[in-house]
Amino acid sequence: QVQLAESGGGLEQPGGSLRLSCAASGIGFSIHVMGWYRQAPGKQRELVATITTSGTTNYAAAVKGRFTISGDNAKNTVYLQMNSLKPEDTAVYYCNLDYPGTSMNYWGQGTQVTVSS
């Protein structure tokens, strides 16, 4: 049973920083992609960043240069360092685990990030 446990959300002022963590358990295959998505009120869920087990990263244009995704394969944990936060970064952030080429795709419960003065 795959489970994703997210932590690190909260309230931050514009220009501040937050770090999200997602610990995965029950992973059966070593090759996978982990990532972060977000959903703001009234909007569709969108990609924030992904990282493969080989370390290849991908970022949405809106966060490139401000957010950094990293992973610890030994701990099955992925992190999202968010700097220079903007009010438009306010959303529920979801951790995702995907096994390419299969139908196996899993989501965490989400963690709220609010950027406001």
C-alpha positions as CSV (number, residue, x, y, z in Angstrom):
1,Q,0.0,0.0,0.0
2,V,1.6,3.2,-1.2
3,Q,1.2,6.2,1.2
4,L,2.4,9.7,0.8
5,A,2.8,11.9,3.9
6,E,3.2,15.6,3.3
7,S,4.3,18.3,5.7
8,G,5.6,21.8,5.8
9,G,2.8,24.0,4.6
10,G,1.6,27.1,6.4
11,L,1.2,30.8,6.2
12,E,4.1,32.9,4.9
13,Q,4.5,36.6,3.9
14,P,5.3,37.5,0.3
15,G,9.0,37.2,-0.3
16,G,9.3,34.5,2.4
17,S,10.2,30.8,2.1
18,L,8.7,27.5,3.0
19,R,9.9,23.9,2.6
20,L,7.5,21.1,1.8
21,S,8.4,17.4,2.4
22,C,6.7,14.3,1.2
23,A,7.7,10.9,2.5
24,A,6.6,7.8,0.5
25,S,6.1,4.4,1.9
26,G,5.2,1.1,0.3
27,I,7.1,1.8,-2.9
28,G,7.6,-1.4,-4.8
29,F,9.6,-0.3,-7.8
30,S,12.8,1.7,-7.8
31,I,12.1,3.7,-11.0
32,H,9.5,6.3,-10.4
33,V,8.8,10.0,-10.6
34,M,7.8,12.1,-7.6
35,G,6.5,15.6,-7.8
36,W,4.4,18.4,-6.5
37,Y,1.2,19.8,-7.9
38,R,-1.0,22.6,-6.6
39,Q,-4.6,23.6,-6.8
40,A,-5.8,27.1,-6.1
41,P,-9.5,27.8,-5.3
42,G,-11.6,27.7,-8.5
43,K,-8.6,26.5,-10.6
44,Q,-7.5,23.2,-11.9
45,R,-4.7,21.3,-10.4
46,E,-1.4,22.2,-12.0
47,L,2.2,20.9,-12.2
48,V,4.7,22.6,-9.9
49,A,7.8,20.4,-10.3
50,T,8.8,16.8,-10.7
51,I,12.0,14.8,-10.1
52,T,13.0,11.3,-11.4
53,T,14.9,8.8,-9.5
54,S,17.9,9.7,-11.6
55,G,17.6,13.3,-10.5
56,T,16.1,14.9,-13.7
57,T,13.9,17.8,-12.7
58,N,11.1,19.7,-14.4
59,Y,9.5,23.0,-13.3
60,A,6.5,25.0,-14.2
61,A,7.4,28.3,-15.8
62,A,5.7,30.2,-12.9
63,V,8.0,28.7,-10.3
64,K,11.3,28.3,-12.2
65,G,14.1,30.1,-10.4
66,R,12.2,30.4,-7.2
67,F,11.3,26.8,-6.3
68,T,13.7,23.8,-6.0
69,I,12.7,20.2,-6.0
70,S,15.1,17.6,-4.5
71,G,14.9,14.0,-3.5
72,D,16.4,11.5,-1.1
73,N,16.1,8.1,-2.7
74,A,17.3,6.3,0.4
75,K,14.5,7.9,2.4
76,N,11.9,7.9,-0.4
77,T,11.4,11.5,0.3
78,V,11.0,14.5,-1.9
79,Y,11.3,18.1,-0.9
80,L,10.1,21.4,-2.4
81,Q,12.0,24.5,-1.3
82,M,9.9,27.5,-2.1
83,N,11.6,30.9,-2.1
84,S,10.5,34.4,-3.0
85,L,6.9,33.4,-2.4
86,K,4.1,35.3,-4.0
87,P,0.4,35.6,-3.2
88,E,-0.4,33.7,-6.4
89,D,1.5,30.7,-4.9
90,T,-1.4,30.3,-2.5
91,A,-2.9,26.8,-3.0
92,V,-3.2,23.3,-1.7
93,Y,0.0,21.5,-2.6
94,Y,-0.2,17.8,-3.4
95,C,2.6,15.3,-3.5
96,N,2.4,12.8,-6.4
97,L,4.1,9.5,-7.1
98,D,4.0,8.1,-10.6
99,Y,5.4,4.9,-12.2
100,P,6.0,5.7,-15.8
101,G,4.5,3.2,-18.3
102,T,2.0,1.9,-15.7
103,S,-1.4,2.9,-14.4
104,M,0.1,3.4,-10.9
105,N,-0.3,7.0,-9.8
106,Y,-0.7,8.1,-6.2
107,W,-1.6,11.4,-4.5
108,G,-1.0,12.7,-1.0
109,Q,-3.7,14.4,1.0
110,G,-2.4,17.9,0.3
111,T,-1.0,20.7,2.4
112,Q,-2.2,24.3,2.4
113,V,0.3,27.0,1.5
114,T,-1.0,30.6,2.0
115,V,1.1,33.6,1.0
116,S,-0.3,36.8,2.5
117,S,0.8,39.9,4.4
